[in-house]
Every structure is written in structure tokens, then in C-alpha cells.
Amino acid sequence: FFFLLSFHYKFSLQYKFRDLTIEELKNVSRTYPNFTFSMNTYTFKDGSQKDLLNFSGTVPVKYGDFYNIPIHLWILDSHPFAPPICFLKPTVNMAISVGKHVDAHGRIYLPYLQNWSHPKSTVIGLIKEMIAKFEEELPLYSLSSSEAARQSELLSYIAKITAGETDMKSKTKLGGGKNEGCFNKITVVGAGDLGIACVLAVAAKGAADKVVLLDLSEGAAKGGTMDLEIFALSNVEISKGFSASADSKVVVLTVNSLGNAQTYLDVVQSNVDLFRGIIPAISHYSQNAVLLVASHPVEVMTYVSWKLSAFPKSRVIGVGANLDTERFQYILTNLLKAEALAKDAWIIGEQGEDKVLSWTSCNLAANQTEAMAARNSRETVANRAVEVLKGKGQRSWSVGLSVADLIDSILKDKRKVHSVSTLAKGCCNINSEVFLSLPCVLGTDGVIEMVKLEEDPLVQEKLQSGAGSIHDLQQQLKL
């Protein structure tokens, strides 16, 4: 086996941290000598394939008597910085007991996987938690001979899943029916006030066929999550397992760490650590999704999501100044009766107090004198609108409505312009990889194009200053 690991061409070529991986799996082999190792092709849900190291065997579980529970683990090529993909591997006389940590396909979900962080997390530690959780809730049960016969088709299906075949490619009757990937499905990660507000706003707007609320909190459902379960909405599902997010068109990130951080940098780092356990799993299950970030600080967390997911920049966006811009344009149009100005007015830059007012039109007048007068008039009206805008705040339900509006534009390919956090490198002489809110055309693939701003030296100076501050903060973070 270790000769295979050391010299197997595919392994040597593909695994980035092969020495760390080999050393860890040596420990696994010593602790569980019944495990067998191999290199096989794993097919992800989007149809892409990779040759991955995998191993299978049994782990001892005490549930009254002792049981040997068969498992199958796949080691991703970014190991040990990404958690393994874990399955049960039931024999012909076993059936899966679907529960908190196991789905109908035998996929295993554990807090240890969710919170995976090298070097603290190890495969040995994962297996130990797996055993502990299985001792609380046995994941398999024995079948009678007649039940075992009826189970054969299901086992065949599970075997294909654990070998890496996708639901879409499976042609068995059990895999039949309408493919969930054809629906406009979205997932909201985080069941706090903002997450629930997003779910309710999306459901009310009818922007998606199905909404999954991913509740990552420990313990039983409580508060708003419990209320959602009591007053069930037909197209809303509440889950604690990342697999429920599979094939989402949009994934909304609303989670924020509630740790005991003392400084602002500590707070942001705590959020980064939280995202390290979320983004890889989300991007694995929905590899073609648009990631929509609403967590704070939105510019930094959008950057973190982009780095951790390795998605194209067009498919990772932050809610940015969309809400402020919509409010600003509404005030101009409905309160100040300046509709002609509203369509070109944008709030850009950073979310919060450092936001910047800008315009996407420079056709003010035919000559310089008239242009200056028109510009002064525009600025006067805009400043009045900004005064009205002050103090509005961003409550959870208002941000939820803004998120629902963005999702509607993405899923329905509306090609509507929104002020959202996008990679600003190359814009306004910004040379660093930072995300700022800028007017962007949104469609099914996220940002389709960035709308050109009116050239204004003061605006560019403010954006460059904001970009510099964000970049300095990002440089201090540990990704």
C-alpha cells in the first residue's frame, strides 16, 4: 500500500500535500489494519471526475452489543486542508437508518467534517467522532432474508453513489423522477434572524422553486427555525446537512461567528475560520452555484468566499450597497421627484459609513457652463437624498428583501443592474484583489458585466482609499 502511495503516478501528480497525506494515512492503517486503500475515479455531482485515494473497512461501534460498521472514505486532493467525503458501505443484509448524521444514500455528515481545520483535524479524529455518533444512533440495521432481497436494487444504487456516480447519471428507478438540478433551488446558510428573513423574503417574492435553510447551530431547532417548522412553507426545507444544498443555483451566506473576539481583526478572523468549514462543502455540493455573501464585513467575506471556493469571480458576489442604492434611487424618484437622476445614481464602495455616491451617466449638457450648472444641481438633489437616507439602518428583514431581489435577478436572468460587491481589481486604478460594491449587470452566471462609472477623480480617490484599507486587513488574515 505505501509503496503504491509513494510511487503511484496519479497520486504523486495530483495530491498537493502528498507527504502530509501519506503520514496521516500511515496512522490510519496502524490504528485500523482492516482498511484497504486504492486509487479510483470519483465523479462529482456536476459530472467532473478526479482520481482520488480512498479506503474502506469497518469500525467497531458499541450499541448494546458490538457492531462492525462498514465505511468508505474518499480523500480529496487538497487534503489535509479539506475534509474527506464519507459514506456508509452496507452489506447485502444491511439497510441504512436515515438520521441526523446519515442520509438515504449513506452519505455521512458530522460536526467534525463541518469544522474541519488542519492541523487540528485528522482522519483518526474523524473516525473517532464517527464511532461516537454511531454509538448514539446506529446508522444501519439488519434485514430479514426477504427484506434483503428487496433491498438489492437500493444497494446497487448506493454502490454507484459511493463509487462517485451522480444522481443525474443514475438510470435506476430509484434515481428517477424530476432532476432537482432543473429547479431554481437556493440555499440560505445560517438560521439566525438574517437567514430566516432571507428565506421568508425569497418565499414571498416567489423567486425560487425551493429554498433550503441550512441551520448549522448545535442542538434542537429553536426560535425562528422552530416557527418555520411549525408553520411549514411548502417550498422551504430546514436541514443541518450540507447535502441538502446540492445543486443550488444560488447559495446565500448569512452566518457570522459569535465568538469572544476582543479586536476587530479577531472578529473578522473568527468569521474566516467559520467560512473555512462551510465554503468547501457548499462549493462541493453546488459547483455551478452563484455565492451571494451577506455576512460581515461583506467585502472581506466575499473575498474569502472567492478564495476558498476557487469559483470564477463572476460567481462570487456580496450584497454590497444594493439596499442603499435601491433606497437612494427610491428617495430621488418618489420623494424628491428626480426620476431622471435616479436611474444614473449609485451607492458604491464599502458597505456602511464609507459608501460613495457615483453616477453612470456623464451626458449633463452640451457645453461646459451648462454641464457645471447641471452637475451642481444634481449634487444638491443627491445630498438631500443622502440626508433622507441617513439613519435608515439595515434591519434583517430589509436586507432579506434586498437579497430576494438579487436572487430574482440572477435566477430569472433579468440582466438588471445592481450595486453589488465584486472583484474591483482593474477598476479605478485599483491593483489589489479586493471586493467593492460597483454597478453590475446580473444574470444566471452572476456578474455578466460591470457598468462604466462616470470619471470623477474624487470618487476614484475614495474607492482607492477604501480598497487600500480592505487590502491591509486581508493581508493580516489567516486563510
Secondary structure in CASP SS format (residue, H / E / C, confidence):
PFRMAT SS
TARGET T0000
AUTHOR 0000-0000-0000
METHOD secondary structure of the structure
MODEL  1
F C 1.00
F H 1.00
F H 1.00
L H 1.00
L H 1.00
S H 1.00
F H 1.00
H C 1.00
Y H 1.00
K H 1.00
F H 1.00
S H 1.00
L H 1.00
Q H 1.00
Y C 1.00
K C 1.00
F C 1.00
R H 1.00
D H 1.00
L H 1.00
T H 1.00
I H 1.00
E H 1.00
E H 1.00
L H 1.00
K H 1.00
N H 1.00
V H 1.00
S H 1.00
R H 1.00
T H 1.00
Y C 1.00
P C 1.00
N C 1.00
F C 1.00
T E 1.00
F E 1.00
S E 1.00
M E 1.00
N E 1.00
T E 1.00
Y E 1.00
T E 1.00
F C 1.00
K C 1.00
D C 1.00
G C 1.00
S C 1.00
Q E 1.00
K E 1.00
D E 1.00
L E 1.00
L E 1.00
N E 1.00
F E 1.00
S E 1.00
G E 1.00
T E 1.00
V E 1.00
P E 1.00
V E 1.00
K E 1.00
Y C 1.00
G C 1.00
D C 1.00
F E 1.00
Y E 1.00
N E 1.00
I E 1.00
P E 1.00
I E 1.00
H E 1.00
L E 1.00
W E 1.00
I E 1.00
L C 1.00
D C 1.00
S C 1.00
H C 1.00
P C 1.00
F C 1.00
A C 1.00
P C 1.00
P C 1.00
I E 1.00
C E 1.00
F E 1.00
L E 1.00
K C 1.00
P C 1.00
T C 1.00
V C 1.00
N C 1.00
M E 1.00
A E 1.00
I E 1.00
S C 1.00
V C 1.00
G C 1.00
K C 1.00
H C 1.00
V E 1.00
D C 1.00
A C 1.00
H C 1.00
G C 1.00
R E 1.00
I E 1.00
Y C 1.00
L C 1.00
P H 1.00
Y H 1.00
L H 1.00
Q H 1.00
N C 1.00
W C 1.00
S C 1.00
H C 1.00
P C 1.00
K C 1.00
S C 1.00
T C 1.00
V H 1.00
I H 1.00
G H 1.00
L H 1.00
I H 1.00
K H 1.00
E H 1.00
M H 1.00
I H 1.00
A H 1.00
K H 1.00
F H 1.00
E H 1.00
E H 1.00
E C 1.00
L C 1.00
P C 1.00
L E 1.00
Y E 1.00
S E 1.00
L C 1.00
S C 1.00
S H 1.00
S H 1.00
E H 1.00
A H 1.00
A H 1.00
R H 1.00
Q C 1.00
S H 1.00
E H 1.00
L H 1.00
L H 1.00
S H 1.00
Y H 1.00
I H 1.00
A H 1.00
K H 1.00
I H 1.00
T H 1.00
A C 1.00
G C 1.00
E C 1.00
T C 1.00
D C 1.00
M C 1.00
K C 1.00
S C 1.00
K C 1.00
T C 1.00
K H 1.00
L H 1.00
G H 1.00
G C 1.00
G C 1.00
K C 1.00
N C 1.00
E H 1.00
G H 1.00
C H 1.00
F C 1.00
N C 1.00
K E 1.00
I E 1.00
T E 1.00
V E 1.00
V E 1.00
G C 1.00
A C 1.00
G C 1.00
D H 1.00
L H 1.00
G H 1.00
I H 1.00
A H 1.00
C H 1.00
V H 1.00
L H 1.00
A H 1.00
V H 1.00
A H 1.00
A H 1.00
K H 1.00
G C 1.00
A C 1.00
A C 1.00
D C 1.00
K E 1.00
V E 1.00
V E 1.00
L E 1.00
L E 1.00
D C 1.00
L C 1.00
S C 1.00
E C 1.00
G C 1.00
A C 1.00
A C 1.00
K C 1.00
G H 1.00
G H 1.00
T H 1.00
M H 1.00
D H 1.00
L H 1.00
E H 1.00
I H 1.00
F C 1.00
A C 1.00
L C 1.00
S C 1.00
N C 1.00
V E 1.00
E E 1.00
I E 1.00
S E 1.00
K C 1.00
G C 1.00
F H 1.00
S H 1.00
A H 1.00
S H 1.00
A C 1.00
D C 1.00
S C 1.00
K C 1.00
V E 1.00
V E 1.00
V E 1.00
L E 1.00
T C 1.00
V C 1.00
N C 1.00
S C 1.00
L C 1.00
G C 1.00
N C 1.00
A C 1.00
Q C 1.00
T C 1.00
Y H 1.00
L H 1.00
D H 1.00
V H 1.00
V H 1.00
Q H 1.00
S H 1.00
N H 1.00
V H 1.00
D H 1.00
L H 1.00
F H 1.00
R H 1.00
G C 1.00
I C 1.00
I H 1.00
P H 1.00
A H 1.00
I H 1.00
S H 1.00
H H 1.00
Y H 1.00
S C 1.00
Q C 1.00
N C 1.00
A C 1.00
V E 1.00
L E 1.00
L E 1.00
V E 1.00
A C 1.00
S C 1.00
H C 1.00
P C 1.00
V H 1.00
E H 1.00
V H 1.00
M H 1.00
T H 1.00
Y H 1.00
V H 1.00
S H 1.00
W H 1.00
K H 1.00
L H 1.00
S H 1.00
A C 1.00
F C 1.00
P C 1.00
K H 1.00
S H 1.00
R H 1.00
V E 1.00
I E 1.00
G E 1.00
V C 1.00
G C 1.00
A C 1.00
N H 1.00
L H 1.00
D H 1.00
T H 1.00
E H 1.00
R H 1.00
F H 1.00
Q H 1.00
Y H 1.00
I H 1.00
L H 1.00
T H 1.00
N H 1.00
L H 1.00
L C 1.00
K C 1.00
A C 1.00
E H 1.00
A H 1.00
L H 1.00
A H 1.00
K C 1.00
D C 1.00
A E 1.00
W E 1.00
I E 1.00
I E 1.00
G E 1.00
E C 1.00
Q C 1.00
G C 1.00
E C 1.00
D C 1.00
K E 1.00
V E 1.00
L E 1.00
S E 1.00
W E 1.00
T C 1.00
S C 1.00
C C 1.00
N C 1.00
L C 1.00
A C 1.00
A C 1.00
N C 1.00
Q H 1.00
T H 1.00
E H 1.00
A H 1.00
M H 1.00
A H 1.00
A H 1.00
R H 1.00
N H 1.00
S H 1.00
R H 1.00
E H 1.00
T H 1.00
V H 1.00
A H 1.00
N H 1.00
R H 1.00
A H 1.00
V H 1.00
E H 1.00
V H 1.00
L H 1.00
K C 1.00
G C 1.00
K C 1.00
G C 1.00
Q C 1.00
R C 1.00
S H 1.00
W H 1.00
S H 1.00
V H 1.00
G H 1.00
L H 1.00
S H 1.00
V H 1.00
A H 1.00
D H 1.00
L H 1.00
I H 1.00
D H 1.00
S H 1.00
I H 1.00
L H 1.00
K C 1.00
D C 1.00
K C 1.00
R C 1.00
K E 1.00
V E 1.00
H E 1.00
S E 1.00
V E 1.00
S E 1.00
T E 1.00
L E 1.00
A C 1.00
K C 1.00
G C 1.00
C C 1.00
C C 1.00
N C 1.00
I C 1.00
N C 1.00
S C 1.00
E C 1.00
V C 1.00
F E 1.00
L E 1.00
S E 1.00
L E 1.00
P E 1.00
C E 1.00
V E 1.00
L E 1.00
G E 1.00
T C 1.00
D C 1.00
G E 1.00
V E 1.00
I E 1.00
E E 1.00
M E 1.00
V C 1.00
K C 1.00
L C 1.00
E C 1.00
E C 1.00
D C 1.00
P H 1.00
L H 1.00
V H 1.00
Q H 1.00
E H 1.00
K H 1.00
L H 1.00
Q H 1.00
S H 1.00
G H 1.00
A H 1.00
G H 1.00
S H 1.00
I H 1.00
H H 1.00
D H 1.00
L H 1.00
Q H 1.00
Q H 1.00
Q C 1.00
L C 1.00
K C 1.00
L C 1.00
END
